[in-house]
Amino acid sequence: MFIAYNIAFTIFFVLLSPYLLFKVITRMKYREGVGERLGCIARSKIKKLRNRRVWFHAVSVGEASAAYPLYVAFKRKYPDTSVIFST
């Protein structure tokens, strides 16, 4: 089953990639943050993160929504601490 899933995903990705590339080229909203989605972070953002920082990670939209009040309370208590929020 795992092999069938990998094969189907690979075929789907290969067939869909020209469409996704077209969207990235023609639409600004798809272009924003492409580097971050691929794991590249701008040097200016890294310089901001050299101080103390906390990383919040959520797997789903529900977890992100549940973690948001925690983030707000944390920023109120520690306003100078950098926060990384990933999904």
N, C-alpha and C positions, 0 to 999 in steps of 0.2 A: 504493500500500500504506500509506503514511504517513497519508493522509487517512482511509482505512478504519479504521486503528488509532485515530486521534483521535476519530472518530465513535463507534466501539464503546466506547472508554473513557468518553466523555461520557455515553452512554446508560447504561452500567453504573454510573457515579457517581451519576447522577440517580436511578436505580432503587434504589440501595443507600443513599443518603443518609438517608432516613427511619429505616431500621434502625440506622444508625450513630448518628444523633442520639438515638434511643431508648436505645441502649446507654450513651451518654455521660451521659444524664440519670439513668438508673436504676442504673448500676453505678459505684461509687467508683473501681475500678481503671482504668476507661476515662477518668474525669474527671481523674485525676492526670496532670499533664504535658501537657494539651491545649494550653495556651498556649505551652509550649516547642516542641511539635511544629509550631506555627504560626509560630514565630520570635519569640515574646515571652519576654523573660527578666525575672524579678523584679528590682527595684532592689536588694534585699538580696544577690542573687547577683552583681550587677554590682559592688557595693562590694567584695566579696571578691576580685574579679578585677582590681582596680586595681594590684596588685603585679605582679611578674613572672609570666608565664604561658606555658604551652606548649599547643599544640592538637594532639591526636591525632585523625585522621579515618580511619575504616575504612568501606569500601563494603559489605562483606558480613559475615556472621557468622564466616566463616573468617578474614577479615582482623582482625576484632575479637578473636577468640581468639588469633591470632598476635601481636597488638600488646599484649595484656595483660601478658605477662612484661616487655616493654619498659617499660610503664607502672610496674610494680612496682619494677623496677630504678631507674627515673628518680626515683620518689618516695623511695626509700631514699637516693639520692645528694643530691637537692635537696628536702628535706621542706617547705620554706617556699614553694616555687613552686606556683602554682595550675595545675591541669591541666584542660583542656576536652577531653572525649572525645565525639566525634560520630560518628554513623553515617548 
